[in-house]
């Protein structure tokens, strides 16, 4: 059985980087980490030199609509392949293709296209994040008002039964929201509260029913008031509830990200991009489903001025978290790897380099960023200098 030896780097192990060791990959999985001097090179071994760089788990993005001109709602193989290729260049080895509020027909078409890409060999697409259409119109952000509706079992049950959905965002205060939460949980789907006006008291009830995440925290939700603490306070008080955050410096002020980390700890903070098709491209006019979006200075807004996703990449998200919060690489990394993988029940298979984990690996240079991305032990991106 052929092996890949990833040598001469600082290898991530749970909470720190270890030098002087070789990471051994075989049959798409991490086999073991050995002191370099103890590794006997075998005929057929492939050797990949990290040249002193960091050897890390690949990034896990639970909330990505599109990038590089492509969008999940395009519902085409070409769009999904282009999106997969782009995120792999940014160090993403696992992501959830994220839908938005739209007609049943268009969501069906997007899911049909996604089905053909999920879990392909060396594909970073591992499932679907169904964001809407069951969202509160008063907190819709740039989600199209004409496509918002209350949950209807005849519509959502085929989606839940598809086996594609790993994460569901809804406003649970809508009529039928409780029933949808129960149906999703019964199928092993993580349920997240987003674009919601739920009160503190109601959110506590939804958490008791199994809600375990907040979608793009502080965006698409009511703020904190000292007499009406709201859903964020309720979620922050429960240790099992995770918080998505978009660390682009636009959606959430860096000081508030620092506050969030002090309040709930990095193990409950999930760095996401919420990227739309303009990520990786110059400013201009773009479509996001039925929504017309203008990107200026890298900031995406609809015609009403609401933020419409982001142009963030996960590689930039890592750098931003380090800079915004004065964190080391080791302190910031779990928010892009272990924490999101755990949030959808896929840790340590994803988001780790433990023996037996999928060999989804990023080689990271402090100055140049992503230098190589491997999925299942196979290189899917090598920087031009490699």
DAZIDA-V741484 format. One record per backbone hydrogen bond with DSSP energy under -1.0 kcal/mol. CO is the residue of the C=O (numbers start at 0). NH is the residue of the N-H. Records with the same first field share a line. If there is no record, write none. Layout:
CO: NH / NH
This chain:
2: 45
3: 24
4: 47
5: 22
6: 49
7: 51
9: 54
10: 17
12: 14
15: 12
17: 10
19: 35
21: 33
22: 5
23: 30 / 31
24: 3
25: 28
27: 358
28: 25
29: 355
31: 23
33: 21
34: 37
35: 38
41: 44
45: 4
47: 6
49: 52
52: 9
53: 363
54: 11
55: 361
58: 92 / 93
60: 95
62: 273
63: 97
64: 71
66: 69
69: 66
70: 73
71: 74
75: 79
76: 80
77: 81
78: 82
79: 83
80: 84
81: 85
82: 86
83: 87
84: 88
86: 91
87: 90
90: 58
93: 60
94: 125
95: 63
96: 128
102: 106
103: 107
104: 108
105: 109
106: 110
107: 111
108: 112
109: 113
110: 114
113: 116 / 117
116: 119
119: 122
123: 94
124: 118
126: 96
127: 165 / 166
128: 98 / 130
129: 168
132: 134 / 148
133: 170
135: 138
136: 139
139: 142
143: 146
144: 147
151: 154 / 155
152: 156
155: 159
156: 160
158: 161
163: 127
165: 189
166: 129
167: 191
168: 131
169: 193
170: 173
173: 176
175: 179
176: 180
177: 181
178: 182
179: 183
180: 184
181: 185
183: 186 / 188
184: 187
189: 167
190: 211
191: 169
192: 214
194: 135
198: 202
199: 203
200: 204
201: 205
202: 206
203: 207
204: 208
205: 210
206: 209
211: 241
212: 192
213: 243
215: 218
219: 195
227: 224
229: 233
230: 234
231: 235
232: 236
234: 237
237: 240
241: 213
242: 269
243: 216
244: 271
245: 247
252: 255 / 256
253: 257
254: 258
255: 259
256: 260
257: 261
258: 262
259: 263
260: 264
264: 267
265: 268
267: 242
269: 244
273: 309
274: 64 / 65
275: 278
276: 68
277: 280
278: 67
283: 294
285: 292
287: 290
290: 287
292: 285
293: 300
294: 283
295: 298
298: 295
299: 307
300: 293
301: 304
305: 301
309: 275
312: 316
313: 317
314: 318
315: 319
316: 320
317: 321
318: 322
319: 323
320: 324
321: 326
327: 331
328: 332
331: 334
332: 335
333: 338
334: 270
335: 59
336: 340
337: 341
338: 342
340: 345
341: 344
345: 349
348: 357
353: 356
356: 29
357: 359
358: 376
359: 57
360: 373
361: 55
362: 370 / 371
363: 53
364: 368
368: 364
370: 382
371: 362
372: 379 / 380
373: 360
374: 377
377: 374
380: 372
382: 385
